[in-house]
Amino acid sequence: MMWLSEILLIAAAIFKAVADTVDHHFDTSIFRRYDPKFWDRDISSDKAKRIFGYKIDAWHISLSFMICCMIAAAIFHQPKLAWYWEFVIGGTMWNIVFNIFYNRILR
């Protein structure tokens, strides 16, 4: 449990990379082989099914999971260093993970 908040922060960055990939680069992403009504933000914005007004598509689900991971990371966080080091390390970790997934793994 000691590293749970860091794992959740990494997961949040991955979910954000998924959301941005299906929004900006669906045609060149690993998701292009899957149903565009769910995965392609340009198509799913009109075609997505809704539950109580919530669109059920990759973009909305990814961002929802990102928000849940961020909130859970804040709840479970156990400081290990001074706040400014945590800020720098957390921001750096987010950017590295996001960029690896957005620019490499999901493309």
Backbone as CSV, one residue per row, in Angstrom:
resi,resn,N_x,N_y,N_z,CA_x,CA_y,CA_z,C_x,C_y,C_z
1,MET,0.813,-1.200,0.000,0.000,0.000,0.000,0.855,1.261,0.000
2,MET,2.126,1.100,0.321,2.976,2.272,0.441,3.122,3.025,-0.883
3,TRP,3.099,2.344,-2.000,3.285,2.971,-3.306,1.996,3.055,-4.097
4,LEU,0.860,2.862,-3.455,-0.425,2.853,-4.149,-0.702,4.175,-4.857
5,SER,-0.411,5.290,-4.212,-0.690,6.578,-4.851,0.157,6.785,-6.103
6,GLU,1.384,6.319,-6.090,2.243,6.456,-7.266,1.736,5.568,-8.408
7,ILE,1.286,4.368,-8.081,0.723,3.472,-9.092,-0.547,4.084,-9.688
8,LEU,-1.380,4.677,-8.840,-2.601,5.323,-9.322,-2.277,6.534,-10.190
9,LEU,-1.233,7.287,-9.860,-0.823,8.426,-10.684,-0.344,7.948,-12.057
10,ILE,0.400,6.858,-12.084,0.847,6.281,-13.354,-0.363,5.824,-14.178
11,ALA,-1.311,5.151,-13.533,-2.527,4.700,-14.236,-3.296,5.901,-14.785
12,ALA,-3.389,6.979,-14.029,-4.092,8.180,-14.490,-3.433,8.752,-15.745
13,ALA,-2.108,8.773,-15.774,-1.386,9.274,-16.950,-1.645,8.380,-18.159
14,ILE,-1.717,7.077,-17.946,-2.006,6.148,-19.048,-3.423,6.382,-19.569
15,PHE,-4.403,6.534,-18.676,-5.778,6.791,-19.114,-5.876,8.107,-19.885
16,LYS,-5.130,9.120,-19.471,-5.119,10.384,-20.209,-4.496,10.201,-21.588
17,ALA,-3.458,9.393,-21.684,-2.835,9.112,-22.982,-3.817,8.389,-23.903
18,VAL,-4.587,7.461,-23.350,-5.608,6.764,-24.152,-6.629,7.777,-24.662
19,ALA,-7.137,8.639,-23.784,-8.137,9.635,-24.182,-7.602,10.554,-25.271
20,ASP,-6.386,11.048,-25.117,-5.816,11.949,-26.126,-5.513,11.221,-27.428
21,THR,-5.133,9.965,-27.345,-4.858,9.189,-28.553,-6.123,8.977,-29.365
22,VAL,-7.215,8.565,-28.728,-8.456,8.332,-29.489,-9.065,9.646,-29.959
23,ASP,-8.704,10.746,-29.314,-9.218,12.054,-29.721,-8.413,12.649,-30.870
24,HIS,-7.090,12.495,-30.849,-6.232,13.183,-31.814,-5.573,12.291,-32.864
25,HIS,-5.391,10.995,-32.565,-4.617,10.142,-33.475,-5.237,8.765,-33.672
26,PHE,-6.552,8.688,-33.680,-7.203,7.385,-33.803,-6.710,6.626,-35.041
27,ASP,-6.607,7.304,-36.171,-6.263,6.644,-37.438,-4.869,6.024,-37.457
28,THR,-3.976,6.481,-36.596,-2.621,5.925,-36.559,-2.341,5.192,-35.251
29,SER,-3.375,4.976,-34.469,-3.182,4.361,-33.146,-3.425,2.858,-33.177
30,ILE,-3.107,2.209,-32.070,-3.370,0.776,-31.948,-4.866,0.492,-31.874
31,PHE,-5.681,1.525,-31.676,-7.133,1.349,-31.562,-7.841,1.376,-32.911
32,ARG,-7.156,1.697,-33.990,-7.791,1.841,-35.303,-8.443,0.553,-35.797
33,ARG,-8.037,-0.592,-35.277,-8.607,-1.883,-35.689,-9.914,-2.202,-34.977
34,TYR,-10.267,-1.387,-34.000,-11.455,-1.656,-33.198,-12.617,-0.764,-33.630
35,ASP,-13.782,-1.067,-33.128,-15.014,-0.385,-33.511,-14.904,1.133,-33.323
36,PRO,-14.951,1.894,-34.427,-14.822,3.343,-34.316,-15.994,4.008,-33.581
37,LYS,-17.126,3.332,-33.513,-18.262,3.902,-32.777,-17.958,4.015,-31.288
38,PHE,-17.000,3.221,-30.832,-16.576,3.294,-29.436,-15.234,4.009,-29.299
39,TRP,-14.286,3.720,-30.199,-12.908,4.176,-30.022,-12.577,5.507,-30.690
40,ASP,-13.157,5.828,-31.827,-12.825,7.058,-32.553,-13.670,8.212,-32.024
41,ARG,-13.043,9.162,-31.387,-13.782,10.272,-30.754,-14.620,11.035,-31.758
42,ASP,-14.144,11.178,-32.998,-14.905,11.910,-34.014,-16.234,11.227,-34.326
43,ILE,-16.243,9.920,-34.303,-17.468,9.155,-34.597,-18.264,8.908,-33.320
44,SER,-17.587,8.540,-32.259,-18.288,8.179,-31.022,-18.996,9.378,-30.391
45,SER,-18.560,10.595,-30.718,-19.224,11.761,-30.132,-20.689,11.838,-30.557
46,ASP,-21.024,11.266,-31.739,-22.416,11.229,-32.212,-23.065,9.865,-32.014
47,LYS,-22.290,8.809,-32.090,-22.831,7.449,-32.106,-22.799,6.716,-30.767
48,ALA,-22.105,7.251,-29.796,-21.937,6.542,-28.522,-23.276,6.344,-27.818
49,LYS,-23.405,5.188,-27.207,-24.578,4.924,-26.381,-24.471,5.766,-25.127
50,ARG,-25.606,6.024,-24.504,-25.631,6.841,-23.296,-26.346,6.096,-22.175
51,ILE,-25.844,6.315,-20.988,-26.516,5.836,-19.792,-26.704,7.064,-18.908
52,PHE,-27.937,7.454,-18.717,-28.275,8.654,-17.942,-27.515,9.873,-18.455
53,GLY,-27.371,10.007,-19.764,-26.691,11.145,-20.373,-25.186,11.006,-20.487
54,TYR,-24.613,9.992,-19.852,-23.159,9.765,-19.893,-22.827,8.949,-21.137
55,LYS,-21.967,9.491,-21.992,-21.582,8.773,-23.213,-20.663,7.609,-22.873
56,ILE,-20.983,6.462,-23.417,-20.180,5.253,-23.218,-19.264,5.100,-24.429
57,ASP,-18.121,5.731,-24.370,-17.107,5.591,-25.411,-15.728,5.655,-24.762
58,ALA,-14.712,5.342,-25.543,-13.347,5.247,-25.000,-12.887,6.563,-24.389
59,TRP,-13.218,7.671,-25.029,-12.751,8.966,-24.543,-13.329,9.282,-23.168
60,HIS,-14.652,9.167,-23.031,-15.283,9.493,-21.755,-14.882,8.517,-20.637
61,ILE,-14.827,7.246,-20.963,-14.449,6.247,-19.959,-13.003,6.450,-19.508
62,SER,-12.110,6.709,-20.457,-10.699,6.938,-20.105,-10.541,8.142,-19.188
63,LEU,-11.221,9.229,-19.511,-11.102,10.417,-18.660,-11.749,10.189,-17.295
64,SER,-12.833,9.441,-17.255,-13.462,9.134,-15.968,-12.528,8.312,-15.091
65,PHE,-11.892,7.307,-15.691,-10.930,6.503,-14.932,-9.733,7.347,-14.488
66,MET,-9.288,8.281,-15.350,-8.187,9.157,-14.972,-8.559,9.966,-13.727
67,ILE,-9.755,10.543,-13.725,-10.199,11.345,-12.587,-10.306,10.481,-11.330
68,CYS,-10.868,9.284,-11.469,-10.975,8.383,-10.306,-9.603,8.023,-9.757
69,CYS,-8.642,7.765,-10.638,-7.277,7.446,-10.188,-6.634,8.630,-9.488
70,MET,-6.855,9.841,-9.999,-6.277,11.030,-9.371,-6.867,11.249,-7.978
71,ILE,-8.173,11.089,-7.856,-8.812,11.274,-6.548,-8.317,10.198,-5.568
72,ALA,-8.270,8.953,-6.026,-7.795,7.867,-5.162,-6.332,8.080,-4.778
73,ALA,-5.513,8.568,-5.709,-4.105,8.838,-5.400,-3.997,9.896,-4.307
74,ALA,-4.842,10.906,-4.365,-4.832,11.944,-3.325,-5.270,11.379,-1.976
75,ILE,-6.259,10.507,-2.003,-6.765,9.922,-0.752,-5.719,9.015,-0.098
76,PHE,-5.072,8.179,-0.905,-4.147,7.175,-0.367,-2.699,7.647,-0.246
77,HIS,-2.427,8.880,-0.680,-1.038,9.344,-0.685,-0.447,9.409,0.727
78,GLN,0.757,8.873,0.818,1.535,8.940,2.054,2.847,9.647,1.714
79,PRO,2.998,10.896,2.154,4.207,11.653,1.799,5.487,10.909,2.180
80,LYS,6.443,10.971,1.278,7.729,10.316,1.495,8.865,11.334,1.527
81,LEU,8.640,12.494,0.905,9.646,13.554,0.817,8.986,14.898,1.112
82,ALA,9.771,15.950,1.071,9.214,17.299,1.202,8.238,17.542,0.053
83,TRP,7.219,18.374,0.270,6.149,18.571,-0.706,6.675,19.007,-2.067
84,TYR,7.712,19.862,-2.091,8.214,20.359,-3.369,8.890,19.255,-4.174
85,TRP,9.548,18.305,-3.511,10.131,17.173,-4.228,9.038,16.248,-4.747
86,GLU,8.016,16.043,-3.948,6.879,15.222,-4.386,6.224,15.855,-5.611
87,PHE,6.084,17.172,-5.608,5.496,17.907,-6.723,6.322,17.705,-7.996
88,VAL,7.630,17.904,-7.883,8.517,17.762,-9.046,8.552,16.314,-9.532
89,ILE,8.709,15.374,-8.627,8.779,13.956,-9.005,7.455,13.488,-9.590
90,GLY,6.338,13.860,-8.959,5.023,13.473,-9.472,4.761,14.039,-10.851
91,GLY,5.078,15.320,-11.049,4.893,15.941,-12.364,5.780,15.325,-13.425
92,THR,7.004,15.048,-13.054,7.936,14.416,-13.989,7.470,13.006,-14.343
93,MET,7.056,12.262,-13.320,6.564,10.897,-13.547,5.348,10.917,-14.473
94,TRP,4.401,11.823,-14.221,3.205,11.944,-15.070,3.614,12.186,-16.526
95,ASN,4.484,13.171,-16.746,4.878,13.532,-18.107,5.625,12.418,-18.821
96,ILE,6.488,11.730,-18.122,7.232,10.625,-18.742,6.284,9.497,-19.137
97,VAL,5.431,9.087,-18.217,4.491,7.988,-18.506,3.532,8.380,-19.625
98,PHE,2.956,9.583,-19.536,2.034,10.043,-20.575,2.710,10.020,-21.941
99,ASN,3.904,10.585,-22.034,4.594,10.664,-23.327,4.995,9.302,-23.866
100,ILE,5.414,8.402,-23.008,5.754,7.049,-23.471,4.526,6.386,-24.075
101,PHE,3.386,6.495,-23.405,2.176,5.859,-23.924,1.611,6.608,-25.120
102,TYR,1.517,7.925,-25.050,0.913,8.716,-26.123,1.745,8.677,-27.396
103,ASN,3.062,8.795,-27.266,3.921,8.898,-28.455,4.502,7.574,-28.939
104,ARG,4.483,6.540,-28.110,5.117,5.274,-28.499,4.160,4.083,-28.446
105,ILE,3.700,3.753,-27.268,2.975,2.497,-27.074,1.623,2.489,-27.769
106,LEU,0.900,3.588,-27.712,-0.452,3.619,-28.287,-0.487,4.017,-29.757
107,ARG,0.666,4.258,-30.364,0.687,4.704,-31.769,1.024,3.583,-32.677
